[in-house]
Amino acid sequence: TTWLRSRDNPSYYTQIIMLDAGVESQYCEDLDVGEIDLYVDGAFCRSAPGPGTSFDLDGGLPIGNHSLYAVYISYGGCSGSKSPALRQVVDKDWTTTSITSTPNPAIYGQPITYTVNVGSIGVYEDGQFVIPTGNVRITGIGLVPLRGGGATITKTSARAGTYAISADYLGDSDSYPSKSPVLEEVVNPASTTTVLT
C-alpha cells in the first residue's frame, strides 16, 4: 500500500509544499529495494528511494486545485502500488496594508501626503518577497496604483476636522485583498491675525 500526505494543505502561492510518502506491506520485507515516484497533475515530478520519503515542492504550485499521487516501483520481490489521489489546494498569498500621513495634524490649506504600503507573506524561491500589484482605494481620494508594493499621493487641502482614513488593497491574480487599520487625520483651523486701524 502506497500513501501520500501533505503537511501544508491548503498552501499559498510561492509556499514550499512539504509532502510525505511511504509504502507499507504485511508480507514483503524488502520494501527498501525500490523507489517512490511523485506525480503532479498527471506529470512525473521526481523520485526518491523507498520505503518512506519526503518531497518538497520548493517552486510552489500555480493557484488552483492540483491532483498529486505517489507510485511505488519495486526492484525486489514486492509488487508496486499507487497511492490514492491527493487534492492539493493552492490559495493566493495573504497581504497586509498600512497607511500613514504627513503632516498629522495638519493645518487647513496645508497639503497632506498619504503613503500606503502593501506587504505579502509570499516568498519566491530566491528568497525575495512577492510584491503585490494593482490598486488601493484611499478614503476621500479614490483609486491609486501601486508601484513596488507602495503608493504615495498628496491631497492639496482639506477642511478643518478629524477624518477616518483607510486604504483598501484590491488584490491581484496572486495576492488577496487587505485593508489597513483606520488612520485618524486631524486638520486644525488656520491661524489668523486681526488688525484694527
C-alpha positions as CSV (number, residue, x, y, z in Angstrom):
1,T,0.0,0.0,0.0
2,T,1.4,3.4,-1.1
3,W,0.3,6.6,0.6
4,L,0.9,10.3,0.1
5,R,0.2,13.2,2.6
6,S,0.6,16.9,2.5
7,R,1.8,18.9,5.5
8,D,0.5,22.2,4.0
9,N,-3.0,21.9,2.6
10,P,-4.2,24.4,1.7
11,S,-1.0,26.1,0.8
12,Y,-0.5,29.6,-0.6
13,Y,1.2,30.7,-3.8
14,T,5.0,30.5,-3.7
15,Q,4.9,28.4,-0.5
16,I,7.2,25.4,-0.3
17,I,4.9,22.4,0.0
18,M,6.1,19.6,2.1
19,L,4.9,16.1,1.2
20,D,5.4,12.7,2.9
21,A,5.1,9.4,1.0
22,G,5.6,5.8,2.0
23,V,4.8,2.2,1.2
24,E,3.7,-0.5,3.7
25,S,3.2,-4.2,3.4
26,Q,2.2,-7.0,5.8
27,Y,4.2,-9.6,3.9
28,C,7.0,-8.1,1.9
29,E,10.2,-7.3,3.8
30,D,12.4,-5.8,1.1
31,L,10.4,-2.5,0.5
32,D,13.7,-0.6,0.6
33,V,14.6,-2.2,-2.8
34,G,12.6,0.3,-4.8
35,E,11.7,3.9,-5.3
36,I,8.7,6.2,-4.9
37,D,7.8,8.5,-7.8
38,L,5.8,11.7,-7.3
39,Y,3.3,12.8,-9.9
40,V,1.7,16.3,-10.0
41,D,-1.4,16.8,-12.3
42,G,-0.5,13.6,-14.1
43,A,3.1,14.5,-14.9
44,F,6.1,12.9,-13.3
45,C,7.8,15.3,-10.8
46,R,10.6,13.5,-9.0
47,S,11.6,10.2,-7.3
48,A,13.2,9.1,-4.1
49,P,14.2,5.8,-2.5
50,G,11.5,3.9,-0.6
51,P,10.0,2.8,1.6
52,G,9.5,6.2,3.1
53,T,10.5,9.7,1.9
54,S,9.6,13.4,1.8
55,F,9.3,15.7,-1.1
56,D,9.4,19.5,-1.1
57,L,7.9,21.4,-3.9
58,D,10.2,24.4,-3.5
59,G,9.0,26.1,-6.6
60,G,5.4,26.1,-5.3
61,L,2.4,25.3,-7.5
62,P,0.1,27.6,-9.5
63,I,-3.1,28.8,-7.8
64,G,-5.9,26.3,-8.0
65,N,-6.6,22.7,-7.2
66,H,-4.0,20.0,-8.1
67,S,-4.0,16.2,-8.1
68,L,-1.0,14.5,-6.7
69,Y,-0.2,10.8,-6.3
70,A,2.8,8.6,-5.5
71,V,3.8,5.4,-7.2
72,Y,6.0,2.7,-5.6
73,I,8.2,0.9,-8.0
74,S,9.7,-2.3,-6.6
75,Y,13.1,-3.7,-7.7
76,G,12.7,-6.7,-5.5
77,G,10.1,-9.3,-4.7
78,C,7.3,-6.8,-3.7
79,S,4.6,-5.6,-6.0
80,G,4.3,-2.0,-7.0
81,S,1.3,0.2,-6.0
82,K,-0.1,3.6,-6.4
83,S,-1.5,5.9,-3.7
84,P,-5.0,7.5,-3.8
85,A,-5.0,10.9,-5.4
86,L,-4.3,13.8,-3.0
87,R,-6.1,17.1,-3.7
88,Q,-3.7,20.0,-3.0
89,V,-5.4,23.4,-2.8
90,V,-3.1,26.4,-3.5
91,D,-4.5,29.8,-2.5
92,K,-3.4,33.3,-3.2
93,D,-0.8,35.0,-0.9
94,W,-2.2,36.9,2.1
95,T,-1.3,40.6,2.3
96,T,-1.2,43.4,4.9
97,T,-1.9,47.0,4.2
98,S,-0.8,50.1,6.1
99,I,-1.3,53.9,5.6
100,T,0.4,56.9,7.1
101,S,0.1,60.6,6.5
102,T,2.4,63.6,6.7
103,P,1.8,66.0,8.4
104,N,-0.6,64.9,11.1
105,P,-2.0,67.0,12.5
106,A,-2.2,69.4,9.5
107,I,-3.4,72.9,9.2
108,Y,-6.3,74.0,6.9
109,G,-4.8,74.7,3.4
110,Q,-1.7,72.6,4.0
111,P,-1.1,69.7,1.6
112,I,-1.3,66.2,3.1
113,T,0.8,63.3,1.7
114,Y,-0.6,59.8,2.2
115,T,1.7,56.8,1.9
116,V,0.4,53.2,1.5
117,N,2.4,50.0,1.9
118,V,1.2,46.6,0.9
119,G,3.2,43.6,2.1
120,S,2.9,39.9,1.2
121,I,3.6,36.7,3.1
122,G,4.7,35.1,-0.2
123,V,8.4,34.5,-0.8
124,Y,9.9,33.3,-4.1
125,E,12.5,30.5,-4.3
126,D,15.3,33.0,-4.3
127,G,14.2,34.5,-1.0
128,Q,12.6,37.7,-2.5
129,F,9.2,38.6,-1.1
130,V,6.3,38.7,-3.6
131,I,5.5,42.4,-4.5
132,P,1.7,42.9,-4.7
133,T,0.4,44.8,-7.8
134,G,-2.8,46.5,-8.7
135,N,-4.6,49.4,-6.9
136,V,-5.5,50.7,-3.5
137,R,-8.6,52.7,-2.7
138,I,-7.9,55.5,-0.2
139,T,-10.8,57.2,1.7
140,G,-11.7,60.5,0.1
141,I,-9.2,60.1,-2.7
142,G,-10.2,57.0,-4.7
143,L,-8.1,54.5,-6.7
144,V,-4.3,54.9,-6.6
145,P,-2.0,52.4,-8.5
146,L,0.7,50.5,-6.6
147,R,4.3,50.9,-7.6
148,G,6.7,48.5,-6.0
149,G,4.2,47.5,-3.4
150,G,3.5,51.1,-2.3
151,A,1.6,54.2,-3.3
152,T,2.0,57.9,-2.4
153,I,-0.4,60.7,-3.2
154,T,-0.8,64.3,-2.0
155,K,-4.1,65.9,-1.2
156,T,-3.8,69.6,-1.8
157,S,-6.0,70.7,1.1
158,A,-8.7,69.5,3.5
159,R,-11.3,71.4,5.6
160,A,-10.7,71.6,9.3
161,G,-11.9,68.5,11.2
162,T,-10.9,64.9,12.1
163,Y,-11.1,62.3,9.3
164,A,-11.0,58.5,9.4
165,I,-8.8,57.4,6.5
166,S,-8.2,53.8,5.4
167,A,-6.6,52.1,2.4
168,D,-8.2,49.1,0.7
169,Y,-5.8,46.9,-1.3
170,L,-8.0,45.3,-4.1
171,G,-5.7,42.3,-4.7
172,D,-4.3,40.9,-7.9
173,S,-4.1,37.5,-9.6
174,D,-1.6,36.2,-6.9
175,S,-2.5,38.2,-3.8
176,Y,-5.6,38.5,-1.6
177,P,-7.1,41.9,-0.8
178,S,-6.5,43.5,2.6
179,K,-7.5,46.6,4.4
180,S,-5.4,49.0,6.6
181,P,-6.2,50.0,10.1
182,V,-8.0,53.3,10.3
183,L,-5.8,56.4,10.3
184,E,-7.1,59.4,12.2
185,E,-6.1,62.5,10.3
186,V,-6.5,65.8,12.2
187,V,-6.8,69.1,10.3
188,N,-6.7,72.2,12.5
189,P,-8.2,75.6,11.6
190,A,-5.7,78.0,10.1
191,S,-4.5,80.7,12.5
192,T,-5.4,84.3,11.8
193,T,-4.3,87.8,12.7
194,T,-6.6,90.8,13.1
195,V,-5.5,94.4,12.8
196,L,-7.7,97.4,13.7
197,T,-6.9,100.8,12.3
